Amino acid sequence: MISNASSPYPVPADGASLLLTFKGPRNTILIIGGNVLAASRAFAALEAGMQVIILARKGSVCDELRWRADQRQVNLTDWGMFPSASTSPLASAPDTKADVESLSVFLADNPSISLICITVHTADTPALARICHAHNIPVNVTDLPALCDFSFAATHRFVDSSTGGQSALQVGVTTNGEGCRLAGRVRREIVSMLPKDIAGAVRQVGKLRRLAKISDELGECDEDESSRRRMKWVAQVSEYWPITRLASMSEDDMKLIL
């Protein structure tokens, strides 16, 4: 954000990304490729609750993706079965104009696809990206930032030390193409600096928020002012209480706050 004496509002500075989070079964991601990176992208999408389609030649699919397909976690589609697919002996990725045409038909037949990742490269990868753009679907192409509409941040999902399970807390870092390795280092630095019970604090604050909303739904407070007061308390507790205290809140503590 840059201030300008002649402008009453911040002046936009190019070079940043619009950081968003996608989740839920209403989103379907198409991953073109069957390599280990494709498996990593698929796992991230599954954790976000998304529907995952893998489009690759049967012989190029890694063990993890085959296992997830067997478990019905992902939909594995063999590109070689398409009527217009190429007959090239290259099994790693589509590489002919026929494959570009078959991708266009596949996207038209699957309008639920909202994001696309291309994790393999051939001479026709730019053409595949153009097909995605023609269908107005954002695409990420590994190692080709000029073709990308979005990128993947260096992320970390925190483990709840109380339960041992994955928590709702995630952090992500991006250098906007300036240094992926450095983004990973910055992520590690951030994670190491946060308290070990940070995930527990997020869990308990989430419970506090839900308890406040349930109180509203049950009609325990008749006035909007009371509802605003409760949410204000939730905000202040989140802002000012020590992380350790947040993580150790009991339900009785929450009721007293509300």
Residue pairs with C-beta under 8 A, 6 or more apart in sequence:
1 10
1 13
2 10
2 11
2 13
3 10
3 11
4 11
15 176
16 176
17 150
17 151
17 174
17 176
19 153
19 172
19 174
21 48
22 48
22 50
22 114
22 115
23 48
23 49
23 50
24 48
24 49
24 50
25 49
25 50
25 51
27 48
27 50
27 51
27 114
27 115
28 50
28 51
28 52
28 53
28 110
28 112
28 113
28 114
28 115
29 41
29 45
29 50
29 51
29 52
29 53
29 113
29 114
29 115
29 116
29 117
30 53
30 55
30 107
30 110
30 113
30 115
30 116
30 117
30 137
31 38
31 41
31 42
31 45
31 52
31 53
31 54
31 55
31 116
31 117
31 119
32 38
32 55
32 56
32 93
32 94
32 103
32 116
32 117
32 118
32 119
32 120
32 128
33 54
33 55
33 56
33 60
33 92
33 93
33 117
33 118
33 119
33 120
34 54
34 56
34 57
34 60
34 61
34 62
34 65
35 60
35 62
35 92
35 119
35 120
36 62
36 64
37 119
37 142
38 54
38 56
38 62
38 65
38 117
38 119
38 120
39 62
39 64
39 65
39 68
41 117
41 119
41 152
42 52
42 54
42 65
42 68
42 74
44 152
44 155
45 52
46 52
46 68
46 73
46 74
47 157
47 166
51 75
51 112
52 73
52 74
52 75
53 74
53 75
53 77
53 110
53 113
54 61
54 65
54 69
54 74
54 75
54 76
54 77
55 77
55 79
55 103
55 106
56 65
56 76
56 77
56 78
56 79
56 93
56 120
57 78
57 79
57 80
57 91
57 92
57 93
58 78
58 80
59 91
60 91
60 92
60 93
60 120
61 69
61 76
65 74
65 76
66 76
68 74
69 75
69 76
77 106
79 85
79 94
79 99
79 102
82 102
82 105
82 106
83 102
84 98
84 99
84 101
84 102
84 105
85 94
85 98
85 99
85 102
86 94
86 95
86 96
86 98
86 99
88 95
88 96
90 122
92 120
92 122
93 120
93 121
93 122
93 125
94 100
94 102
94 103
94 122
94 124
94 128
95 122
95 123
95 124
96 124
97 124
97 127
99 124
99 128
100 124
100 127
100 128
100 131
103 128
103 131
104 131
104 134
104 135
107 113
107 131
107 132
107 135
107 137
108 135
113 137
114 137
114 138
115 137
115 138
115 139
115 140
115 150
116 132
116 137
116 138
116 139
116 140
117 139
117 140
117 141
117 142
118 125
118 128
118 129
118 139
118 140
118 141
118 142
119 142
120 142
121 141
121 142
121 143
121 144
125 141
125 144
125 147
126 144
126 147
129 139
129 141
129 144
129 147
132 138
132 139
133 139
133 149
138 149
138 150
139 147
139 148
139 149
139 150
140 148
140 149
140 150
140 151
140 152
141 147
141 148
145 151
145 177
151 174
151 176
151 177
153 172
153 173
153 174
153 183
154 172
154 173
154 174
154 180
154 183
154 184
154 186
154 187
155 170
155 171
155 172
155 173
155 187
156 170
156 171
156 172
156 187
156 188
156 190
156 191
157 166
157 167
157 169
157 170
158 166
158 167
158 169
158 170
158 171
158 191
158 194
158 198
158 199
158 202
159 165
159 166
159 167
159 199
160 166
160 167
160 199
160 200
160 203
161 196
161 197
161 199
161 200
162 197
162 200
162 203
162 247
163 203
167 199
167 200
167 202
167 203
168 199
168 202
168 203
168 206
169 198
169 199
169 202
171 187
171 190
171 191
172 187
173 183
173 184
173 186
173 187
173 190
174 183
175 182
175 183
175 186
195 201
195 243
195 244
197 243
197 244
197 247
197 248
198 243
198 247
200 246
200 247
200 248
201 243
201 244
201 246
201 247
203 247
204 246
204 247
204 248
204 249
204 254
205 234
205 237
205 238
205 246
207 249
207 251
207 254
208 234
208 237
208 249
208 254
208 257
208 258
209 234
211 251
211 254
211 255
211 258
212 227
212 230
212 231
212 233
212 234
212 258
215 221
215 230
215 258
216 227
216 230
221 227
221 230
230 258
233 257
233 258
234 257
234 258
237 246
237 257
238 246
